[in-house]
Amino acid sequence: MNLTVFYFGLLAERRGLSEERLTTSATTPAALYAELDARHGLGLATSDFRAAVNDEFVAWDHPLSENDSVALLPPMSGG
């Protein structure tokens, strides 16, 4: 399926970009992150950040659909 992935904070730094369109067989945010981590060595545990699908925070086992937007949001710091 085709998805748009948005990276924020440390994940954007480690990935080297803030957004990408990709084709994946992942059907949940957890499976998508596992695939991305295996490819790019992002190195965070899913317990350390949240996923949002189409601008809503979701559980890691939330089903993904064609053309969803997935945001990967680690904790933010600063003021």
LINPEMO-V58856 format. One record per residue. N is the residue number from 0. RES is the residue in three letters. PHI is phi in whole degrees, 0 to 359 (* if undefined). D_LAST is the distance of its C-alpha to the last C-alpha in whole Angstrom. Layout:
# LINPEMO-V58856
N,RES,PHI,D_LAST
N,RES,PHI,D_LAST
This chain:
# LINPEMO-V58856
0,MET,*,37
1,ASN,263,35
2,LEU,226,31
3,THR,250,28
4,VAL,247,26
5,PHE,248,22
6,TYR,252,20
7,PHE,230,16
8,GLY,56,14
9,LEU,301,16
10,LEU,295,19
11,ALA,295,19
12,GLU,298,19
13,ARG,291,22
14,ARG,281,24
15,GLY,83,24
16,LEU,200,23
17,SER,254,21
18,GLU,203,24
19,GLU,206,28
20,ARG,258,31
21,LEU,214,33
22,THR,251,36
23,THR,216,36
24,SER,261,38
25,ALA,297,35
26,THR,245,35
27,THR,220,32
28,PRO,301,29
29,ALA,298,29
30,ALA,293,32
31,LEU,297,31
32,TYR,296,28
33,ALA,301,31
34,GLU,296,32
35,LEU,294,29
36,ASP,295,29
37,ALA,296,32
38,ARG,286,33
39,HIS,240,29
40,GLY,59,28
41,LEU,292,25
42,GLY,75,25
43,LEU,249,23
44,ALA,279,25
45,THR,298,24
46,SER,288,23
47,ASP,266,20
48,PHE,202,19
49,ARG,238,20
50,ALA,243,22
51,ALA,233,22
52,VAL,241,26
53,ASN,51,26
54,ASP,71,23
55,GLU,230,23
56,PHE,299,22
57,VAL,224,25
58,ALA,288,27
59,TRP,296,28
60,ASP,261,32
61,HIS,298,31
62,PRO,290,34
63,LEU,264,33
64,SER,233,35
65,GLU,311,36
66,ASN,69,34
67,ASP,295,31
68,SER,254,27
69,VAL,241,25
70,ALA,253,21
71,LEU,250,20
72,LEU,238,17
73,PRO,286,16
74,PRO,303,13
75,MET,261,9
76,SER,230,7
77,GLY,105,4
78,GLY,214,0
